[in-house]
Amino acid sequence: MRYPNKKRAAIVGAGPVGCLAAEVLASRGFRVDLYDKRVALEQPASGRSINLSLNPRGMGVLDRFGTGAAVREVSVPMVARAFHPRHHEVSIQPYGKPEWMTYSITRDALNQTLLTLVQRRPEVRLHCGYVCLHADLHQSTLTMRSLDGRVKTVTADLIIGTDGVASAVRAALVRVPRTNFAKIVFPGGYRELTLRGAAGDFPFCGNAIHIWPRGDFFMVALPNRDRTLRGTLVLPDDRARELRTAAALDAFLTTYFPDILPYLAEMAEELLQRPVGEIVTVRCEVLHYAGSVLLLGDAAHSVVPFMGQGVNLGLEDCAVLAGLLDEHGTDLEQAFAAVTEQRLPEGLACADLSEWNYKELTSGRPVAAASAEESLVSQVNFSGLSYRRVAERAIPHWCPRVVASAHC
Ligand SMILES: Cc1cc2nc3c(=O)[nH]c(=O)nc-3n(C[C@H](O)[C@H](O)[C@H](O)COP(=O)(O)OP(=O)(O)OC[C@H]3O[C@@H](n4cnc5c(N)ncnc54)[C@H](O)[C@@H]3O)c2cc1C
């Protein structure tokens, strides 16, 4: 389906989801202006370099848009989870079937690959260094501030909000009366660290996601192409408060993570200077306004990273949008309403499943299953079922809820 009248779309946020949304719209005949607050798009989106695990949901979408091979080239395949219990040997749990695989990729590498995809399109114009301050739903305009401080108004036939967890476009949508919205901040945060092996090799096996379950906290580490592991230490606030000095952090790592000490690439002082990342769930009842505004990706539904689903969910949003645009022709209002109808329960289910999986990461035991093959993570990643269906099967009495989660 093409839109011959050259409708203008303004996309706010050129992260992975914004880039794929640009591809979806440009390939259907829209003229697309893609804005991002980053001055240079090769800069990390959040000033941090995190690794993402892409599962068959996300990879399937990338394959469909012809960029799966390019993404595989800059990622590392993973076939198992490696649990590092505190007082026992590492236990490797294969995902289950030989063809079950996920891919570790830095968010920046994924973003760059998708930017390369859209930069080939003459219909897409990139605008770096533009911060969206405000979206006006009724006028279909955006108020944008450029680097030199100048503020301009951008008018578009449709506005796509892919501006992540603190979305300015969503802020306008949730002001519509009687729109339920919830932002739930996890009472803790995360710090990143690097594990480097001797002689340029992986410190631990390089084709697994590594998990250190520690009761009320955990660390995960994903492999990089340079044969390092990128670790993410997730701590509740009360634990983090005890780790204000390098000596305290050294003692903590020696007690809980003795196996990583020989491989730690950063000193405790350096780790303490790293910003602590916030972990947030966003549930928003409405993902569109008429046929002119639509949220996708983290702007629509941000989930805690305890099951590695956020970008997979967002890439799926784009594939669903493509299908619904084709189905509903030029009736954008119908198409966007159908996106809300299909993706809202998926986002809510994914949020609940991700929160549930905190139990597995902290305990090291599969949630809702006797075996690794049937674990929640395997069901979510490999069953081919919707998030909603997995939640209905795995979480007792599950139903989609925006404002309150009864499950955690
Ligand atoms: C520690 C951690 C680990 C994670 N692990 C995984 C994982 O293993 N697997 C997985 O699938 N997901 C994971 N995620 C989630 C994943 O990072 C997000 O779901 C994904 O980045 C969302 O993509 P997005 O394009 O919607 O938003 P973002 O990547 O956040 O991109 C938003 C873009 O919008 C721009 N922007 C923001 N505000 C404005 C504004 N006002 N004006 C203009 N531009 C703006 C930003 O500069 C950015 O480029 C993890 C997240 C964290 C924090």
The ligand as a Gaussian input file, in Angstrom:
#p B3LYP/6-31G(d) Opt

LIG

0 1
 C       19.887000      -1.932000      31.312000
 C       18.967000      -2.208000      30.144000
 C       19.043000      -3.422000      29.498000
 C       18.188000      -3.701000      28.429000
 N       18.269000      -4.914000      27.834000
 C       17.429000      -5.206000      26.818000
 C       17.528000      -6.463000      26.143000
 O       18.361000      -7.318000      26.472000
 N       16.651000      -6.722000      25.130000
 C       15.701000      -5.807000      24.756000
 O       14.914000      -6.104000      23.859000
 N       15.614000      -4.598000      25.361000
 C       16.445000      -4.284000      26.369000
 N       16.375000      -3.051000      26.964000
 C       15.356000      -2.087000      26.513000
 C       15.787000      -1.319000      25.246000
 O       16.965000      -0.594000      25.494000
 C       14.681000      -0.372000      24.842000
 O       13.451000      -1.063000      24.824000
 C       14.945000       0.219000      23.449000
 O       16.127000       0.977000      23.441000
 C       13.753000       1.066000      23.038000
 O       13.987000       1.623000      21.774000
 P       13.240000       2.964000      21.367000
 O       13.756000       3.306000      20.001000
 O       11.789000       2.837000      21.594000
 O       13.736000       4.050000      22.421000
 P       15.233000       4.591000      22.730000
 O       16.255000       3.562000      22.396000
 O       15.195000       5.099000      24.127000
 O       15.390000       5.795000      21.715000
 C       14.691000       7.012000      21.909000
 C       15.324000       8.082000      21.018000
 O       14.578000       9.281000      21.175000
 C       15.458000      10.375000      21.391000
 N       14.695000      11.346000      22.197000
 C       14.245000      11.172000      23.466000
 N       13.537000      12.254000      23.873000
 C       13.551000      13.121000      22.829000
 C       12.996000      14.423000      22.628000
 N       12.245000      15.042000      23.584000
 N       13.216000      15.058000      21.444000
 C       13.947000      14.440000      20.453000
 N       14.495000      13.212000      20.594000
 C       14.292000      12.556000      21.761000
 C       16.660000       9.772000      22.089000
 O       17.827000      10.558000      21.876000
 C       16.760000       8.393000      21.417000
 O       17.552000       8.432000      20.261000
 C       17.226000      -2.733000      28.017000
 C       17.159000      -1.493000      28.670000
 C       18.019000      -1.240000      29.725000
 C       17.928000       0.104000      30.407000

